[in-house]
Structures are given as structure tokens and as C-alpha cells.
Amino acid sequence: MFNNKNILITGGTGSFGNLFVERILKNFKPKRLIIFSRDELKQSQMSEKFPIEKYKCIRYFIGDVRDPSRLIMAMQDVDYVVHAAALKQVDVAEYNPMECIKTNIGGG
């Protein structure tokens, strides 16, 4: 299903994103696997675990799902989008419901 396909994962440096990337790389041969995240530190850490020198299909994109133009750019020629960008902490969501809606529902 994912062989020779272009895959974009939003929130790609989070816990789900890391596991998803690991499984994809273990079980498939994607054409491109784009890790889309606004967290440059997590991208740097993830690139140590999944270096582009070893995994030629990987691309690291800095961006926010709330920025439609950047997301559209990242989605160029993409076959599958996995929307994993999310604000998940319940106390944060309760105190900042509109921010959670913007990211979890509006983003992506």
C-alpha cells in the first residue's frame, strides 16, 4: 500500500509520528516520507534516529498545520496524509479549547 508512495505525516516528530515512521521504514519502501513538524529540536533528534543518509526517502519539513500555504507546499505530489499533529493534554485543552480546535480539527 505504501510502497513507492509519497507520505506526509503532520506532527511527525511526536510519539505517534516516531512509531509510524519506524513502522513504515521497517515494512515498506516509500518514495518520500515527509516528517512535518514545527518543533526543530525534535526534528533534529529524529534525524539522528532516522538520518537521511541512511533513509533516502525521508524529508524533514518545518511547518505548522495552522499555516495553510506551508501545508499546501508540503502536500505537493503526496499520495497519503497522516494527520497526527495534535494538542493532547487534557488540562491544556480545557484551558485553551480554541487553540486545540485550531490544531486538532482545523489544522491538516
Steps between C-alpha positions, in 0.01 A plus 500: 500500500780747588769370267621763255252753644550851635384522861466811716459476876402815687625511855753251377743547787251410772458161665261369235709649220818330618329163522327547164829591329672201656227262380489648151877474459500144634212369287489711183714681245341845463612736229496792746416512868450860608520575871312828549542667838548843652745368760853545368660332803289187461578496127871517579466214749291296257754553222760337725273196535397503132785672311436597139834345407359159596134562415511674163121536488475719811443875482474724805270801454464774760143625497178540693168342402341839573693652208301397192755622244785301659280194532396525135868525402583192709212307341630539145482159326407323825297179474414457870469747787505378859377782725669440835553861606298546815481667836425205727543610860152519654582782743647707217199425278255601772677829562567574129212339308520726194871427454427128510221540245732698270767227512306177545206575274584798280861411438565242239 
